[in-house]
């Protein structure tokens, strides 16, 4: 661990890894903030099962965030430091229950602080559902790459590959035609191929014009974390979600657009303008149609589903605006 990181951790009024019980399962979370009285931001990562960039192994890595808020990093059950097998008995609601338990745990530890949720992709679905279930325990939520409904097999996806090689276009057409109601081995293969082609031939996952976040530096930071073992680092990618079918199929049938109408707390959605994993067009239309003044949307130029550096700046600015 670098000396500067160690010194920063020591300078924080709160910087620790603690054990909690969420949804009936013992788990570990990291809590870090320069000042204890700062508002609390609970991070809900993407995936399911992808605790990057904000994970339990990230203490001391993001002073620009922890100078502004007490950050709560949670490797959701089944990955990272909380790795275990996620079998098909787990549902979206299982993780919503854990999210609500985490909010309650944080409220008990910081009863005087404002508490916000910050969801990325899959984590945004948890943020939305938790905001509906326990609005009185939250002061707001902000999300990047909002998961509202399945657009994985839409006409928009076909259009996005109009400049790709004909062979790729035919494969994407076949994937869209096959849809999600097929044998899981076929579905899994199609989803992986679709993701690969999105990254290679479109700006839907990573926008090639925008400055990318420094994944290499984050990975080095996790490797040198005071809280991660090597097996925790490996479980950031290869973890208990491998082979899980139930969550994948449930996510592909999810439709949360109407839930935006019932949000009672400030809820900001930030989208990359070229996002094709959670279609920005779909999200913007849902926000406009919900007629809820609590819900707003901001689109960041030259950013895909993976947030660019500019998008992360926008998210951090959203946090500071919420605090104000």
C-alpha positions as CSV (number, residue, x, y, z in Angstrom):
1,X,0.0,0.0,0.0
2,X,1.3,3.4,-1.0
3,X,2.4,5.7,1.8
4,X,0.0,8.5,0.7
5,X,-2.9,6.1,0.8
6,X,-2.0,4.8,4.2
7,X,-1.7,8.4,5.6
8,X,-5.0,9.3,4.1
9,X,-6.8,6.4,5.7
10,X,-5.3,7.3,9.0
11,X,-6.4,11.0,8.6
12,X,-10.1,10.0,8.2
13,X,-12.3,10.2,11.2
14,X,-14.0,7.0,10.1
15,X,-12.2,4.4,8.0
16,X,-13.0,0.7,8.8
17,X,-14.3,-2.6,7.6
18,X,-17.1,-3.9,9.8
19,X,-19.3,-7.1,9.8
20,X,-23.0,-6.8,9.4
21,X,-25.9,-9.1,8.7
22,X,-27.9,-8.3,5.5
23,X,-30.8,-10.4,4.4
24,X,-29.8,-13.0,7.0
25,X,-26.2,-13.4,5.7
26,X,-23.1,-12.2,7.5
27,X,-21.2,-9.8,5.3
28,X,-18.5,-7.2,5.4
29,X,-18.7,-3.5,4.4
30,X,-16.2,-0.7,4.3
31,X,-17.1,2.7,5.7
32,X,-14.8,5.7,5.1
33,X,-15.2,9.5,5.4
34,X,-12.9,12.4,6.2
35,X,-15.4,13.7,8.7
36,X,-17.9,11.6,10.6
37,X,-20.7,14.2,10.3
38,X,-20.6,14.2,6.5
39,X,-23.7,12.8,4.6
40,X,-23.5,9.1,3.9
41,X,-23.5,7.6,0.4
42,X,-24.2,3.9,0.1
43,X,-22.7,2.5,-3.1
44,X,-24.6,-0.2,-5.0
45,X,-22.3,-1.6,-7.7
46,X,-23.2,-3.2,-11.1
47,X,-23.2,-6.7,-12.3
48,X,-24.7,-8.6,-10.7
49,X,-21.4,-9.4,-9.1
50,X,-19.1,-6.6,-10.4
51,X,-17.8,-4.6,-7.4
52,X,-15.8,-2.0,-9.3
53,X,-14.8,0.8,-8.8
54,X,-16.4,1.2,-5.3
55,X,-15.6,-2.0,-3.4
56,X,-14.6,-3.0,0.2
57,X,-11.0,-3.1,-1.1
58,X,-11.2,0.6,-2.1
59,X,-10.5,2.3,1.3
60,X,-8.2,5.2,0.7
61,X,-8.5,5.1,-3.1
62,X,-11.1,7.8,-3.6
63,X,-10.3,10.8,-1.4
64,X,-12.2,13.1,-3.8
65,X,-15.3,11.3,-2.7
66,X,-14.5,10.6,1.0
67,X,-13.7,14.3,1.5
68,X,-17.3,15.0,0.6
69,X,-19.2,12.1,2.1
70,X,-18.9,9.1,4.3
71,X,-18.8,6.4,1.7
72,X,-20.1,2.9,2.3
73,X,-18.6,0.2,0.1
74,X,-20.5,-3.1,-0.1
75,X,-19.4,-6.1,-2.2
76,X,-22.8,-7.6,-2.7
77,X,-23.2,-11.2,-1.5
78,X,-21.5,-13.5,-3.9
79,X,-18.5,-11.4,-5.0
80,X,-15.4,-9.8,-3.7
81,X,-14.8,-10.1,0.0
82,X,-18.4,-11.5,0.4
83,X,-17.9,-14.2,-2.3
84,X,-20.1,-17.3,-2.1
85,X,-22.2,-19.3,-4.5
86,X,-25.4,-17.5,-5.6
87,X,-27.7,-20.3,-6.5
88,X,-31.0,-20.0,-8.3
89,X,-33.0,-19.4,-5.1
90,X,-31.8,-15.8,-5.1
91,X,-34.0,-13.2,-6.7
92,X,-33.8,-9.4,-7.3
93,X,-35.9,-9.0,-4.2
94,X,-33.3,-10.9,-2.2
95,X,-30.8,-8.2,-2.9
96,X,-33.3,-5.4,-2.4
97,X,-33.9,-6.8,1.1
98,X,-30.1,-6.8,1.7
99,X,-30.0,-3.2,0.5
100,X,-32.8,-2.1,2.8
101,X,-31.0,-3.9,5.7
102,X,-27.8,-2.0,4.9
103,X,-29.6,1.3,4.9
104,X,-31.1,0.5,8.3
105,X,-27.6,-0.5,9.6
106,X,-26.1,2.7,8.4
107,X,-29.0,4.8,9.9
108,X,-28.3,3.1,13.3
109,X,-24.6,3.9,13.1
110,X,-25.1,7.5,11.7
111,X,-28.5,8.6,13.1
112,X,-27.8,12.3,12.6
113,X,-26.4,12.1,9.0
114,X,-28.3,12.4,5.7
115,X,-28.2,9.1,3.8
116,X,-28.1,8.6,0.0
117,X,-28.0,5.7,-2.4
118,X,-25.7,5.7,-5.4
119,X,-26.4,2.9,-7.9
120,X,-24.6,1.9,-11.0
121,X,-26.4,-0.3,-13.7
122,X,-27.7,-3.3,-11.8
123,X,-27.2,-1.4,-8.6
124,X,-29.6,1.3,-9.9
125,X,-32.4,-1.2,-9.9
126,X,-31.7,-2.0,-6.2
127,X,-31.6,1.7,-5.5
128,X,-34.9,2.3,-7.2
129,X,-36.7,-0.6,-5.4
130,X,-35.1,0.3,-2.0
131,X,-36.2,4.0,-2.5
132,X,-39.8,2.8,-2.9
133,X,-39.7,0.5,0.1
134,X,-38.0,2.7,2.7
135,X,-38.2,6.3,1.5
136,X,-38.4,7.6,5.1
137,X,-34.9,6.3,5.7
138,X,-33.3,8.0,2.7
139,X,-32.7,11.6,1.7
140,X,-32.1,10.9,-2.0
141,X,-30.6,8.7,-4.6
142,X,-28.6,9.1,-7.7
143,X,-27.7,6.5,-10.3
144,X,-25.6,6.0,-13.4
145,X,-26.8,3.7,-16.2
146,X,-30.3,3.2,-14.8
147,X,-31.7,-0.3,-15.3
148,X,-35.4,0.1,-16.0
149,X,-36.4,-2.5,-18.6
150,X,-34.9,-5.1,-21.0
151,X,-33.9,-3.5,-24.3
152,X,-31.3,-6.2,-25.0
153,X,-33.2,-7.5,-28.0
154,X,-34.7,-4.3,-29.3
155,X,-34.6,-2.6,-32.7
156,X,-32.3,0.0,-31.3
157,X,-29.7,-2.7,-30.8
158,X,-30.0,-3.7,-34.5
159,X,-29.6,-0.1,-35.6
160,X,-26.4,0.3,-33.5
161,X,-24.7,-2.3,-35.6
162,X,-25.5,-0.7,-39.0
163,X,-21.8,0.0,-39.6
164,X,-20.5,-3.3,-38.4
165,X,-19.4,-6.1,-40.8
166,X,-22.3,-7.9,-42.4
167,X,-21.4,-11.1,-40.6
168,X,-21.7,-9.4,-37.3
169,X,-25.0,-7.8,-38.3
170,X,-26.4,-11.2,-39.2
171,X,-25.2,-12.7,-35.8
172,X,-26.8,-9.8,-33.9
173,X,-30.0,-10.2,-35.9
174,X,-30.1,-13.9,-34.9
175,X,-29.5,-13.0,-31.3
176,X,-32.3,-10.5,-31.3
177,X,-34.6,-13.0,-33.1
178,X,-33.8,-15.8,-30.6
179,X,-34.5,-13.5,-27.6
180,X,-34.5,-14.6,-24.0
181,X,-37.0,-17.5,-24.1
182,X,-34.4,-20.1,-25.1
183,X,-32.2,-22.7,-23.4
184,X,-30.0,-21.0,-20.9
185,X,-26.7,-22.2,-22.5
186,X,-27.8,-20.5,-25.7
187,X,-28.9,-17.4,-23.9
188,X,-25.7,-17.1,-22.0
189,X,-23.6,-17.5,-25.1
190,X,-25.7,-14.9,-26.9
191,X,-25.4,-12.4,-24.1
192,X,-21.7,-12.8,-24.0
193,X,-21.4,-12.4,-27.8
194,X,-23.6,-9.3,-27.7
195,X,-21.5,-7.7,-25.0
196,X,-18.3,-8.5,-26.9
197,X,-19.7,-6.9,-30.1
198,X,-21.1,-3.9,-28.3
199,X,-17.6,-3.1,-27.0
200,X,-15.9,-3.8,-30.3
201,X,-18.2,-2.2,-32.9
202,X,-20.2,0.4,-30.9
203,X,-19.9,3.1,-28.2
204,X,-22.7,1.4,-26.3
205,X,-20.5,0.0,-23.5
206,X,-17.4,2.2,-23.6
207,X,-17.5,5.4,-25.6
208,X,-14.2,5.5,-27.5
209,X,-14.3,9.4,-27.6
210,X,-14.5,9.9,-23.9
211,X,-11.6,9.5,-21.4
212,X,-12.0,6.1,-19.7
213,X,-11.9,5.7,-16.0
214,X,-8.5,4.3,-14.9
215,X,-9.4,0.6,-14.4
216,X,-5.7,-0.4,-14.2
217,X,-5.0,2.0,-11.3
218,X,-8.1,0.8,-9.5
219,X,-7.1,-2.8,-10.0
220,X,-3.6,-2.0,-8.5
221,X,-5.3,-0.3,-5.6
222,X,-7.4,-3.4,-4.9
223,X,-4.4,-5.6,-5.1
224,X,-2.6,-3.5,-2.5
225,X,-5.7,-3.0,-0.3
226,X,-5.3,-3.4,3.4
227,X,-8.6,-5.3,3.5
228,X,-8.5,-7.6,0.4
229,X,-6.8,-11.0,0.2
230,X,-5.8,-12.2,-3.2
231,X,-8.8,-14.5,-3.4
232,X,-11.1,-11.4,-2.7
233,X,-9.4,-9.6,-5.6
234,X,-10.0,-12.6,-7.9
235,X,-13.6,-12.8,-6.8
236,X,-14.2,-9.3,-8.2
237,X,-14.5,-11.0,-11.6
238,X,-14.7,-14.8,-11.1
239,X,-17.2,-15.3,-8.3
240,X,-20.4,-16.9,-7.0
241,X,-22.6,-15.6,-9.8
242,X,-21.0,-17.9,-12.4
243,X,-23.7,-20.3,-13.6
244,X,-26.5,-18.4,-12.0
245,X,-29.6,-18.5,-14.2
246,X,-32.4,-17.0,-12.1
247,X,-31.1,-13.5,-11.7
248,X,-30.2,-13.2,-15.4
249,X,-33.6,-14.3,-16.5
250,X,-35.3,-12.0,-14.0
251,X,-33.3,-9.0,-15.1
252,X,-34.3,-9.7,-18.7
253,X,-38.0,-9.5,-17.7
254,X,-37.7,-6.5,-15.4
255,X,-39.7,-3.4,-16.0
256,X,-39.3,-0.6,-13.5
257,X,-40.3,2.4,-15.6
258,X,-43.7,2.8,-13.9
259,X,-42.0,2.7,-10.5
260,X,-40.5,6.2,-11.2
261,X,-44.0,7.6,-10.8
262,X,-44.0,6.6,-7.1
263,X,-40.6,7.9,-6.0
264,X,-41.0,10.2,-3.0
265,X,-37.3,11.3,-2.6
266,X,-35.0,13.3,-4.9
267,X,-33.9,10.8,-7.6
268,X,-31.4,11.8,-10.2
269,X,-30.5,9.5,-13.2
270,X,-27.3,10.2,-15.1
271,X,-26.9,8.5,-18.4
272,X,-24.1,8.2,-21.0
273,X,-25.4,9.5,-24.3
274,X,-24.4,6.3,-26.2
275,X,-25.4,3.8,-23.6
276,X,-26.8,0.7,-25.3
277,X,-26.9,-1.6,-22.2
278,X,-29.5,0.6,-20.5
279,X,-30.8,2.5,-23.4
280,X,-30.6,6.3,-22.8
281,X,-33.6,6.8,-25.1
282,X,-35.7,4.5,-23.0
283,X,-34.6,6.1,-19.7
284,X,-35.2,9.7,-20.9
285,X,-38.7,8.8,-22.2
286,X,-39.5,7.1,-18.9
287,X,-38.4,10.1,-16.8
288,X,-40.4,12.5,-19.1
289,X,-43.5,10.3,-18.9
290,X,-43.5,9.6,-15.2
291,X,-44.6,13.2,-14.4
292,X,-42.8,13.0,-11.0
293,X,-40.9,16.2,-10.0
294,X,-38.7,14.1,-7.7
295,X,-37.2,12.3,-10.7
296,X,-34.8,14.0,-13.1
297,X,-32.3,12.9,-15.7
298,X,-29.0,14.3,-17.0
299,X,-27.2,13.0,-20.1
300,X,-23.4,13.0,-20.3
301,X,-21.8,13.4,-23.8
302,X,-19.3,10.8,-25.0
303,X,-20.0,8.3,-22.3
304,X,-21.4,4.8,-22.7
305,X,-22.7,2.3,-20.1
306,X,-19.2,2.2,-18.5
307,X,-18.9,5.8,-17.1
308,X,-16.2,8.0,-18.6
309,X,-14.0,10.2,-16.4
310,X,-16.4,13.1,-17.4
311,X,-19.4,11.0,-16.3
312,X,-17.8,10.3,-12.9
313,X,-17.2,14.0,-12.5
314,X,-20.9,14.6,-13.2
315,X,-21.8,11.9,-10.6
316,X,-19.6,13.5,-8.0
317,X,-21.1,16.9,-8.8
318,X,-24.5,15.4,-8.3
319,X,-23.5,14.3,-4.8
320,X,-22.3,17.8,-3.9
321,X,-25.5,19.3,-5.3
322,X,-27.6,16.9,-3.2
323,X,-25.6,17.9,-0.1
324,X,-26.4,21.5,-0.8
